[in-house]
Amino acid sequence: MMTNNLFFGNIRNNFKTIDTNRIEVNPVFYNEQSGDQYGFQIDASSQAIDAGAAYTGNYAHPAIPVDASTIFANLEEYPTVDFFGNSLSGDSTPNIGASNAKNGEITLSNKSDISTEKVYIQNPMISDKVVLHGVNKSYQYALVDILGRTKQQGFLEAQKDEIILDESLNPGIYLLQLRDKTNTITSKIVVN
């Protein structure tokens, strides 16, 4: 059963019509060009606000198997906040999408100035080293596999732009996490 979805852009009609309670409008995102997930929060004028299905009956949120894997270690069995930290508890009229902000509240993580955090990977397809750009302070780093297991970790000095991969690292998809005292930057990489 598919209901209360927002569709925008080039989406096949035979898929959209499966949802009889759909809305077809611009979601009015905060800043799609920001380069991170925080740009995909909704503006106060978005028609996605209060347009979702209540989390009851057929739409009750299923329990997340938090004990099944370390990948769920930081999740609640029944979520009480959305992806951006907005409350979900007791919400009989949730928003459509990942943001449950009701008045266009924007979360910019815990960064005081989001524009100063511009570390990025030159090429996410990796064979022997990760090449980074914009590293202007020191970070602890971790390469985490899709099951949430840390496979390599270390310390990245300011102005250093490479992480040499351990030869024992198996090919696959990993998350590269860079952490300093207040922020975590995460990027997906593919080791081949």
N, CA and C atoms as a LAMMPS dump frame, in Angstrom:
ITEM: TIMESTEP
0
ITEM: NUMBER OF ATOMS
576
ITEM: BOX BOUNDS ff ff ff
-5.0000000000000000e+02 5.0000000000000000e+02
-5.0000000000000000e+02 5.0000000000000000e+02
-5.0000000000000000e+02 5.0000000000000000e+02
ITEM: ATOMS id mol type element x y z
1 1 1 N 0.847 -1.165 0
2 1 2 C 0 0 0
3 1 3 C 0.899 1.236 0
4 2 1 N 0.638 2.109 -0.92
5 2 2 C 1.43 3.333 -1.033
6 2 3 C 0.471 4.516 -0.968
7 3 1 N 0.718 5.439 -0.047
8 3 2 C -0.184 6.573 0.102
9 3 3 C 0.549 7.788 0.654
10 4 1 N -0.017 8.959 0.404
11 4 2 C 0.465 10.233 0.938
12 4 3 C 1.92 10.518 0.575
13 5 1 N 2.259 10.367 -0.692
14 5 2 C 3.6 10.688 -1.177
15 5 3 C 3.579 11.98 -1.968
16 6 1 N 4.721 12.634 -2.011
17 6 2 C 4.892 13.844 -2.805
18 6 3 C 5.713 13.484 -4.033
19 7 1 N 5.224 13.871 -5.201
20 7 2 C 5.926 13.614 -6.454
21 7 3 C 6.267 14.944 -7.112
22 8 1 N 7.493 15.038 -7.6
23 8 2 C 7.939 16.254 -8.281
24 8 3 C 9.001 15.861 -9.292
25 9 1 N 8.889 16.371 -10.49
26 9 2 C 9.872 16.057 -11.513
27 9 3 C 9.355 15.007 -12.479
28 10 1 N 10.262 14.38 -13.184
29 10 2 C 9.931 13.423 -14.233
30 10 3 C 9.756 12.025 -13.631
31 11 1 N 8.526 11.694 -13.269
32 11 2 C 8.213 10.411 -12.638
33 11 3 C 7.121 9.74 -13.465
34 12 1 N 7.298 8.466 -13.73
35 12 2 C 6.33 7.749 -14.564
36 12 3 C 4.938 7.81 -13.957
37 13 1 N 3.961 8.112 -14.806
38 13 2 C 2.583 8.253 -14.363
39 13 3 C 2.03 6.95 -13.792
40 14 1 N 2.385 5.803 -14.396
41 14 2 C 1.845 4.54 -13.89
42 14 3 C 2.381 4.208 -12.492
43 15 1 N 3.48 4.823 -12.068
44 15 2 C 3.966 4.677 -10.696
45 15 3 C 3.222 5.645 -9.776
46 16 1 N 3.08 6.9 -10.199
47 16 2 C 2.402 7.901 -9.368
48 16 3 C 0.961 7.512 -9.064
49 17 1 N 0.266 6.946 -10.055
50 17 2 C -1.157 6.657 -9.867
51 17 3 C -1.423 5.512 -8.89
52 18 1 N -0.387 4.798 -8.477
53 18 2 C -0.56 3.779 -7.43
54 18 3 C -0.997 4.453 -6.13
55 19 1 N -0.578 5.696 -5.938
56 19 2 C -0.893 6.462 -4.731
57 19 3 C -2.112 7.341 -5.002
58 20 1 N -3.252 7.008 -4.388
59 20 2 C -4.472 7.792 -4.611
60 20 3 C -4.515 9.058 -3.762
61 21 1 N -3.633 9.178 -2.767
62 21 2 C -3.582 10.377 -1.919
63 21 3 C -2.304 11.174 -2.147
64 22 1 N -1.789 11.14 -3.357
65 22 2 C -0.524 11.815 -3.664
66 22 3 C -0.745 13.322 -3.819
67 23 1 N 0.368 14.05 -3.675
68 23 2 C 0.382 15.449 -4.095
69 23 3 C 1.532 15.601 -5.079
70 24 1 N 1.309 16.418 -6.097
71 24 2 C 2.308 16.626 -7.142
72 24 3 C 2.667 18.107 -7.167
73 25 1 N 3.654 18.457 -6.355
74 25 2 C 4.095 19.847 -6.22
75 25 3 C 5.594 19.884 -5.959
76 26 1 N 6.174 21.051 -6.091
77 26 2 C 7.565 21.273 -5.711
78 26 3 C 7.647 21.165 -4.186
79 27 1 N 8.555 20.349 -3.64
80 27 2 C 8.648 20.222 -2.184
81 27 3 C 9.195 21.468 -1.492
82 28 1 N 9.778 22.395 -2.223
83 28 2 C 10.368 23.637 -1.71
84 28 3 C 11.446 23.324 -0.671
85 29 1 N 12.548 22.752 -1.158
86 29 2 C 13.67 22.442 -0.286
87 29 3 C 14.435 23.704 0.094
88 30 1 N 15.09 23.658 1.235
89 30 2 C 15.868 24.778 1.773
90 30 3 C 16.984 25.217 0.824
91 31 1 N 17.839 24.289 0.38
92 31 2 C 18.952 24.647 -0.5
93 31 3 C 19.532 23.379 -1.12
94 32 1 N 18.943 22.923 -2.221
95 32 2 C 19.368 21.674 -2.862
96 32 3 C 20.823 21.709 -3.32
97 33 1 N 21.383 22.885 -3.516
98 33 2 C 22.753 23.026 -4.014
99 33 3 C 23.791 23.028 -2.899
100 34 1 N 23.392 22.807 -1.657
101 34 2 C 24.314 22.921 -0.52
102 34 3 C 25.407 21.857 -0.511
103 35 1 N 25.187 20.75 -1.194
104 35 2 C 26.199 19.701 -1.226
105 35 3 C 26.096 18.71 -0.081
106 36 1 N 25.087 18.838 0.772
107 36 2 C 24.896 17.873 1.853
108 36 3 C 23.407 17.686 2.122
109 37 1 N 23.102 16.791 3.044
110 37 2 C 21.708 16.452 3.325
111 37 3 C 20.923 17.604 3.928
112 38 1 N 21.592 18.558 4.555
113 38 2 C 20.886 19.636 5.235
114 38 3 C 20.144 20.555 4.272
115 39 1 N 20.538 20.577 3.004
116 39 2 C 19.849 21.382 2.005
117 39 3 C 18.493 20.83 1.625
118 40 1 N 18.199 19.578 2.003
119 40 2 C 16.943 18.946 1.615
120 40 3 C 15.885 18.985 2.714
121 41 1 N 15.985 19.976 3.59
122 41 2 C 14.924 20.231 4.553
123 41 3 C 13.887 21.113 3.864
124 42 1 N 12.658 21.077 4.34
125 42 2 C 11.593 21.796 3.652
126 42 3 C 11.365 23.183 4.232
127 43 1 N 10.992 24.093 3.344
128 43 2 C 10.663 25.465 3.698
129 43 3 C 9.27 25.495 4.339
130 44 1 N 8.985 26.551 5.09
131 44 2 C 7.685 26.684 5.751
132 44 3 C 6.524 26.709 4.762
133 45 1 N 6.787 27.055 3.501
134 45 2 C 5.722 27.115 2.495
135 45 3 C 5.473 25.776 1.803
136 46 1 N 6.215 24.741 2.155
137 46 2 C 6.091 23.439 1.492
138 46 3 C 4.742 22.785 1.775
139 47 1 N 4.145 22.245 0.719
140 47 2 C 2.879 21.522 0.874
141 47 3 C 3.085 20.122 1.452
142 48 1 N 4.335 19.735 1.688
143 48 2 C 4.619 18.448 2.331
144 48 3 C 4.3 18.491 3.824
145 49 1 N 4.215 19.695 4.403
146 49 2 C 3.956 19.843 5.836
147 49 3 C 2.548 19.35 6.162
148 50 1 N 2.453 18.473 7.134
149 50 2 C 1.199 17.881 7.615
150 50 3 C 0.451 17.073 6.556
151 51 1 N 1.107 16.676 5.471
152 51 2 C 0.433 15.951 4.386
153 51 3 C 0.707 14.452 4.412
154 52 1 N 1.434 13.966 5.404
155 52 2 C 1.742 12.54 5.494
156 52 3 C 0.624 11.759 6.16
157 53 1 N 0.782 10.452 6.21
158 53 2 C -0.186 9.573 6.878
159 53 3 C 0.23 9.396 8.336
160 54 1 N -0.75 9.453 9.237
161 54 2 C -0.472 9.288 10.671
162 54 3 C 0.163 7.928 10.929
163 55 1 N 1.051 7.866 11.916
164 55 2 C 1.776 6.636 12.248
165 55 3 C 0.93 5.699 13.11
166 56 1 N -0.234 5.31 12.599
167 56 2 C -1.122 4.404 13.329
168 56 3 C -1.709 3.38 12.367
169 57 1 N -2.27 2.323 12.915
170 57 2 C -2.929 1.311 12.089
171 57 3 C -2.007 0.75 11.024
172 58 1 N -2.462 0.773 9.774
173 58 2 C -1.662 0.257 8.658
174 58 3 C -0.359 1.024 8.468
175 59 1 N -0.286 2.231 8.999
176 59 2 C 0.889 3.079 8.791
177 59 3 C 1.767 3.185 10.032
178 60 1 N 1.513 2.334 11.011
179 60 2 C 2.346 2.342 12.217
180 60 3 C 3.784 2.017 11.829
181 61 1 N 4.711 2.705 12.446
182 61 2 C 6.12 2.499 12.128
183 61 3 C 6.547 1.124 12.621
184 62 1 N 7.113 0.286 11.74
185 62 2 C 7.579 -1.024 12.21
186 62 3 C 8.789 -0.86 13.131
187 63 1 N 8.948 -1.792 14.03
188 63 2 C 10.105 -1.759 14.93
189 63 3 C 11.383 -1.968 14.126
190 64 1 N 12.399 -1.175 14.43
191 64 2 C 13.716 -1.346 13.816
192 64 3 C 14.466 -2.388 14.647
193 65 1 N 15.015 -3.416 14.02
194 65 2 C 15.694 -4.477 14.784
195 65 3 C 17.054 -4.009 15.308
196 66 1 N 17.033 -3.15 16.323
197 66 2 C 18.251 -2.5 16.807
198 66 3 C 19.301 -3.469 17.336
199 67 1 N 18.892 -4.64 17.781
200 67 2 C 19.855 -5.62 18.294
201 67 3 C 20.396 -6.545 17.213
202 68 1 N 19.881 -6.43 15.996
203 68 2 C 20.261 -7.349 14.923
204 68 3 C 21.65 -7.075 14.351
205 69 1 N 22.092 -5.822 14.407
206 69 2 C 23.382 -5.472 13.81
207 69 3 C 23.893 -4.174 14.406
208 70 1 N 25.204 -4.009 14.404
209 70 2 C 25.784 -2.753 14.898
210 70 3 C 25.43 -1.577 14.005
211 71 1 N 24.956 -1.831 12.791
212 71 2 C 24.573 -0.732 11.909
213 71 3 C 23.397 0.057 12.498
214 72 1 N 22.617 -0.579 13.376
215 72 2 C 21.481 0.081 14.012
216 72 3 C 21.812 0.613 15.406
217 73 1 N 23.072 0.623 15.781
218 73 2 C 23.483 0.951 17.149
219 73 3 C 23.019 2.324 17.613
220 74 1 N 22.887 3.286 16.714
221 74 2 C 22.511 4.641 17.108
222 74 3 C 21.056 4.963 16.8
223 75 1 N 20.233 3.939 16.607
224 75 2 C 18.824 4.143 16.297
225 75 3 C 17.946 3.691 17.449
226 76 1 N 16.734 4.246 17.483
227 76 2 C 15.733 3.812 18.444
228 76 3 C 14.865 2.744 17.779
229 77 1 N 14.335 1.828 18.57
230 77 2 C 13.456 0.795 18.012
231 77 3 C 12.245 1.437 17.324
232 78 1 N 11.67 2.435 17.964
233 78 2 C 10.583 3.228 17.385
234 78 3 C 11.051 4.68 17.38
235 79 1 N 11.393 5.223 16.234
236 79 2 C 11.965 6.572 16.169
237 79 3 C 11.063 7.63 16.797
238 80 1 N 11.683 8.544 17.544
239 80 2 C 10.963 9.668 18.139
240 80 3 C 11.362 10.989 17.503
241 81 1 N 12.417 10.967 16.668
242 81 2 C 12.832 12.169 15.936
243 81 3 C 13.106 11.792 14.481
244 82 1 N 13.004 12.775 13.599
245 82 2 C 13.28 12.531 12.186
246 82 3 C 14.776 12.632 11.91
247 83 1 N 15.134 12.554 10.653
248 83 2 C 16.527 12.595 10.211
249 83 3 C 17.257 13.85 10.686
250 84 1 N 16.523 14.957 10.868
251 84 2 C 17.12 16.237 11.243
252 84 3 C 16.914 16.584 12.715
253 85 1 N 16.315 15.672 13.495
254 85 2 C 16.134 15.912 14.923
255 85 3 C 14.791 16.488 15.31
256 86 1 N 13.864 16.659 14.367
257 86 2 C 12.523 17.161 14.678
258 86 3 C 11.68 16.033 15.267
259 87 1 N 10.792 16.37 16.192
260 87 2 C 9.997 15.371 16.904
261 87 3 C 9.033 14.623 15.988
262 88 1 N 8.899 13.319 16.243
263 88 2 C 7.897 12.478 15.581
264 88 3 C 6.869 11.969 16.577
265 89 1 N 7.14 12.075 17.85
266 89 2 C 6.296 11.491 18.891
267 89 3 C 4.894 12.086 18.877
268 90 1 N 3.904 11.208 18.853
269 90 2 C 2.516 11.642 18.948
270 90 3 C 2.058 12.5 17.795
271 91 1 N 2.726 12.433 16.65
272 91 2 C 2.368 13.289 15.524
273 91 3 C 1.284 12.621 14.687
274 92 1 N 0.071 13.161 14.77
275 92 2 C -1.028 12.589 13.996
276 92 3 C -1.056 13.127 12.569
277 93 1 N -0.261 14.152 12.29
278 93 2 C -0.171 14.705 10.935
279 93 3 C 1.291 14.931 10.567
280 94 1 N 2.031 13.853 10.318
281 94 2 C 3.447 14.025 9.956
282 94 3 C 3.594 14.642 8.574
283 95 1 N 4.778 15.154 8.318
284 95 2 C 5.096 15.666 6.986
285 95 3 C 5.404 14.5 6.06
286 96 1 N 5.392 14.769 4.773
287 96 2 C 5.879 13.806 3.795
288 96 3 C 7.384 14.017 3.696
289 97 1 N 8.162 12.945 3.762
290 97 2 C 9.61 13.052 3.581
291 97 3 C 10.388 12.939 4.871
292 98 1 N 11.678 13.248 4.783
293 98 2 C 12.601 13.044 5.898
294 98 3 C 12.528 14.13 6.956
295 99 1 N 11.967 15.298 6.631
296 99 2 C 11.913 16.412 7.579
297 99 3 C 10.509 16.563 8.145
298 100 1 N 10.383 16.552 9.466
299 100 2 C 9.089 16.76 10.097
300 100 3 C 8.987 18.152 10.72
301 101 1 N 9.807 19.101 10.245
302 101 2 C 9.73 20.49 10.713
303 101 3 C 8.375 21.063 10.308
304 102 1 N 7.705 21.712 11.227
305 102 2 C 6.357 22.218 10.958
306 102 3 C 6.327 23.676 10.512
307 103 1 N 7.385 24.425 10.803
308 103 2 C 7.397 25.851 10.484
309 103 3 C 8.636 26.263 9.704
310 104 1 N 9.209 25.32 8.966
311 104 2 C 10.389 25.638 8.171
312 104 3 C 11.67 25.74 8.968
313 105 1 N 11.696 25.162 10.19
314 105 2 C 12.925 25.186 10.98
315 105 3 C 14.013 24.453 10.207
316 106 1 N 15.205 25.028 10.174
317 106 2 C 16.316 24.438 9.432
318 106 3 C 17.41 24.042 10.412
319 107 1 N 17.85 22.789 10.336
320 107 2 C 18.951 22.288 11.146
321 107 3 C 20.205 22.294 10.289
322 108 1 N 21.246 22.946 10.734
323 108 2 C 22.515 22.962 10.001
324 108 3 C 23.538 22.129 10.745
325 109 1 N 23.159 21.004 11.274
326 109 2 C 23.961 20.132 12.12
327 109 3 C 24.411 20.932 13.324
328 110 1 N 25.572 20.599 13.879
329 110 2 C 26.063 21.367 15.016
330 110 3 C 27.174 22.307 14.593
331 111 1 N 27.206 22.64 13.314
332 111 2 C 28.241 23.539 12.81
333 111 3 C 27.81 24.984 13.034
334 112 1 N 28.716 25.814 13.493
335 112 2 C 28.374 27.215 13.672
336 112 3 C 28.365 27.944 12.34
337 113 1 N 29.169 27.497 11.398
338 113 2 C 29.183 28.099 10.066
339 113 3 C 29.347 26.979 9.055
340 114 1 N 28.242 26.559 8.486
341 114 2 C 28.285 25.402 7.597
342 114 3 C 29.189 25.634 6.394
343 115 1 N 29.37 26.874 5.969
344 115 2 C 30.161 27.144 4.772
345 115 3 C 31.652 26.899 4.98
346 116 1 N 32.099 26.767 6.218
347 116 2 C 33.527 26.553 6.453
348 116 3 C 33.923 25.088 6.313
349 117 1 N 32.968 24.179 6.283
350 117 2 C 33.232 22.743 6.246
351 117 3 C 33.146 22.251 4.803
352 118 1 N 34.223 22.355 4.055
353 118 2 C 34.211 22.006 2.634
354 118 3 C 35.209 20.91 2.304
355 119 1 N 35.271 19.882 3.113
356 119 2 C 36.131 18.738 2.832
357 119 3 C 35.37 17.818 1.886
358 120 1 N 36.026 17.388 0.82
359 120 2 C 35.376 16.464 -0.099
360 120 3 C 36.4 15.517 -0.708
361 121 1 N 35.894 14.427 -1.275
362 121 2 C 36.734 13.405 -1.891
363 121 3 C 36.838 13.684 -3.376
364 122 1 N 38.07 13.634 -3.887
365 122 2 C 38.295 13.894 -5.308
366 122 3 C 37.567 12.87 -6.166
367 123 1 N 37.678 11.592 -5.825
368 123 2 C 37.06 10.526 -6.609
369 123 3 C 36.616 9.427 -5.647
370 124 1 N 35.303 9.127 -5.568
371 124 2 C 34.842 8.109 -4.619
372 124 3 C 35.167 6.672 -5.033
373 125 1 N 35.694 6.474 -6.241
374 125 2 C 36.117 5.144 -6.69
375 125 3 C 37.59 4.995 -6.317
376 126 1 N 37.888 4.152 -5.332
377 126 2 C 39.201 4.097 -4.704
378 126 3 C 39.865 2.746 -4.973
379 127 1 N 41.189 2.778 -5.169
380 127 2 C 41.902 1.501 -5.262
381 127 3 C 42.961 1.377 -4.172
382 128 1 N 43.771 2.417 -3.942
383 128 2 C 44.82 2.296 -2.929
384 128 3 C 44.861 3.446 -1.929
385 129 1 N 44.242 4.581 -2.261
386 129 2 C 44.238 5.711 -1.33
387 129 3 C 43.033 6.606 -1.59
388 130 1 N 42.594 7.283 -0.534
389 130 2 C 41.527 8.271 -0.617
390 130 3 C 42.198 9.632 -0.713
391 131 1 N 41.873 10.399 -1.758
392 131 2 C 42.426 11.742 -1.922
393 131 3 C 41.341 12.742 -1.532
394 132 1 N 41.655 13.592 -0.55
395 132 2 C 40.709 14.572 -0.019
396 132 3 C 41.121 15.984 -0.416
397 133 1 N 40.154 16.873 -0.459
398 133 2 C 40.414 18.297 -0.684
399 133 3 C 39.777 19.089 0.454
400 134 1 N 40.383 20.188 0.823
401 134 2 C 39.83 21.08 1.834
402 134 3 C 40.128 20.702 3.267
403 135 1 N 41.103 19.831 3.497
404 135 2 C 41.447 19.44 4.869
405 135 3 C 42.313 20.545 5.469
406 136 1 N 41.717 21.36 6.345
407 136 2 C 42.474 22.457 6.946
408 136 3 C 42.574 22.342 8.467
409 137 1 N 42.164 21.182 8.99
410 137 2 C 42.343 20.894 10.416
411 137 3 C 42.459 19.388 10.581
412 138 1 N 42.817 18.951 11.761
413 138 2 C 43.023 17.523 12.014
414 138 3 C 41.696 16.805 12.249
415 139 1 N 41.641 15.558 11.811
416 139 2 C 40.462 14.713 11.991
417 139 3 C 40.882 13.31 12.413
418 140 1 N 40.031 12.648 13.166
419 140 2 C 40.111 11.203 13.314
420 140 3 C 39.298 10.652 12.156
421 141 1 N 39.749 9.559 11.555
422 141 2 C 38.956 8.992 10.467
423 141 3 C 38.667 7.526 10.737
424 142 1 N 37.583 7.057 10.125
425 142 2 C 37.226 5.639 10.183
426 142 3 C 36.603 5.251 8.856
427 143 1 N 36.965 4.08 8.369
428 143 2 C 36.296 3.469 7.224
429 143 3 C 35.389 2.39 7.788
430 144 1 N 34.09 2.507 7.515
431 144 2 C 33.087 1.625 8.09
432 144 3 C 32.386 0.875 6.966
433 145 1 N 32.259 -0.446 7.099
434 145 2 C 31.587 -1.22 6.044
435 145 3 C 30.069 -1.095 6.174
436 146 1 N 29.332 -1.71 5.251
437 146 2 C 27.881 -1.533 5.238
438 146 3 C 27.172 -2.211 6.41
439 147 1 N 27.884 -3.027 7.167
440 147 2 C 27.314 -3.62 8.375
441 147 3 C 27.651 -2.811 9.621
442 148 1 N 28.319 -1.677 9.437
443 148 2 C 28.651 -0.809 10.558
444 148 3 C 29.934 -1.157 11.276
445 149 1 N 30.75 -2.042 10.698
446 149 2 C 32.006 -2.457 11.332
447 149 3 C 33.146 -1.557 10.874
448 150 1 N 33.923 -1.045 11.819
449 150 2 C 35.081 -0.224 11.484
450 150 3 C 36.175 -1.129 10.942
451 151 1 N 36.621 -0.853 9.712
452 151 2 C 37.621 -1.684 9.048
453 151 3 C 39.003 -1.042 9.026
454 152 1 N 39.054 0.283 9.144
455 152 2 C 40.333 0.992 9.217
456 152 3 C 40.064 2.305 9.925
457 153 1 N 41.002 2.729 10.739
458 153 2 C 40.863 4.016 11.415
459 153 3 C 42.227 4.618 11.65
460 154 1 N 42.223 5.906 11.894
461 154 2 C 43.491 6.579 12.125
462 154 3 C 43.289 8.06 12.342
463 155 1 N 44.36 8.81 12.169
464 155 2 C 44.36 10.241 12.411
465 155 3 C 44.843 10.942 11.15
466 156 1 N 44.131 11.952 10.725
467 156 2 C 44.468 12.728 9.536
468 156 3 C 44.913 14.119 9.982
469 157 1 N 46.168 14.445 9.745
470 157 2 C 46.708 15.749 10.14
471 157 3 C 46.169 16.858 9.233
472 158 1 N 46.103 18.076 9.764
473 158 2 C 45.715 19.232 8.958
474 158 3 C 46.632 19.343 7.755
475 159 1 N 46.075 19.69 6.627
476 159 2 C 46.785 19.857 5.351
477 159 3 C 47.205 18.538 4.7
478 160 1 N 47.022 17.404 5.378
479 160 2 C 47.306 16.111 4.755
480 160 3 C 46.083 15.742 3.919
481 161 1 N 46.299 15.287 2.697
482 161 2 C 45.151 15.071 1.82
483 161 3 C 44.97 13.634 1.354
484 162 1 N 45.674 12.689 1.975
485 162 2 C 45.559 11.299 1.546
486 162 3 C 45.417 10.35 2.728
487 163 1 N 44.585 9.339 2.533
488 163 2 C 44.497 8.218 3.463
489 163 3 C 44.873 6.984 2.66
490 164 1 N 45.986 6.363 3.019
491 164 2 C 46.435 5.142 2.342
492 164 3 C 45.63 3.97 2.9
493 165 1 N 45.01 3.198 2.019
494 165 2 C 44.181 2.08 2.455
495 165 3 C 45.027 0.879 2.853
496 166 1 N 44.595 0.189 3.901
497 166 2 C 45.24 -1.065 4.287
498 166 3 C 45.103 -2.056 3.14
499 167 1 N 46.163 -2.804 2.871
500 167 2 C 46.125 -3.793 1.791
501 167 3 C 45.106 -4.893 2.065
502 168 1 N 44.769 -5.104 3.321
503 168 2 C 43.819 -6.163 3.68
504 168 3 C 42.359 -5.741 3.496
505 169 1 N 42.12 -4.474 3.148
506 169 2 C 40.753 -3.975 2.977
507 169 3 C 40.113 -4.608 1.745
508 170 1 N 39.003 -5.287 1.941
509 170 2 C 38.311 -5.954 0.837
510 170 3 C 37.586 -4.952 -0.053
511 171 1 N 37.442 -5.253 -1.344
512 171 2 C 36.642 -4.393 -2.22
513 171 3 C 35.209 -4.303 -1.691
514 172 1 N 34.594 -3.143 -1.866
515 172 2 C 33.214 -2.965 -1.421
516 172 3 C 32.876 -1.515 -1.18
517 173 1 N 31.69 -1.289 -0.631
518 173 2 C 31.199 0.052 -0.321
519 173 3 C 31.488 0.339 1.148
520 174 1 N 32.026 1.525 1.418
521 174 2 C 32.373 1.935 2.773
522 174 3 C 31.91 3.367 3.014
523 175 1 N 31.728 3.711 4.272
524 175 2 C 31.535 5.095 4.669
525 175 3 C 32.844 5.587 5.252
526 176 1 N 33.299 6.728 4.764
527 176 2 C 34.456 7.387 5.35
528 176 3 C 33.918 8.43 6.309
529 177 1 N 34.275 8.322 7.573
530 177 2 C 33.844 9.276 8.588
531 177 3 C 35.05 10.069 9.06
532 178 1 N 34.961 11.388 8.953
533 178 2 C 35.981 12.292 9.482
534 178 3 C 35.373 12.997 10.679
535 179 1 N 36.045 12.938 11.837
536 179 2 C 35.514 13.552 13.053
537 179 3 C 36.531 14.513 13.644
538 180 1 N 36.039 15.679 14.066
539 180 2 C 36.847 16.556 14.905
540 180 3 C 36.088 16.703 16.227
541 181 1 N 36.384 17.716 17.017
542 181 2 C 35.765 17.837 18.335
543 181 3 C 34.264 18.087 18.277
544 182 1 N 33.774 18.7 17.2
545 182 2 C 32.361 19.065 17.154
546 182 3 C 31.587 18.517 15.967
547 183 1 N 32.245 18.061 14.922
548 183 2 C 31.548 17.683 13.695
549 183 3 C 31.955 16.308 13.198
550 184 1 N 31.077 15.712 12.43
551 184 2 C 31.386 14.489 11.697
552 184 3 C 31.009 14.716 10.245
553 185 1 N 31.94 14.424 9.357
554 185 2 C 31.693 14.498 7.92
555 185 3 C 31.709 13.065 7.412
556 186 1 N 30.685 12.677 6.67
557 186 2 C 30.584 11.308 6.173
558 186 3 C 30.439 11.318 4.667
559 187 1 N 31.154 10.409 4.008
560 187 2 C 31.062 10.278 2.56
561 187 3 C 31.167 8.809 2.182
562 188 1 N 30.429 8.425 1.157
563 188 2 C 30.458 7.042 0.681
564 188 3 C 31.603 6.878 -0.308
565 189 1 N 32.332 5.759 -0.208
566 189 2 C 33.381 5.444 -1.178
567 189 3 C 33.222 3.994 -1.634
568 190 1 N 33.768 3.706 -2.8
569 190 2 C 33.773 2.344 -3.328
570 190 3 C 35.223 1.927 -3.501
571 191 1 N 35.616 0.877 -2.807
572 191 2 C 36.976 0.35 -2.919
573 191 3 C 36.932 -0.786 -3.933
574 192 1 N 37.795 -0.67 -4.976
575 192 2 C 37.79 -1.727 -5.997
576 192 3 C 39.11 -2.463 -6.041
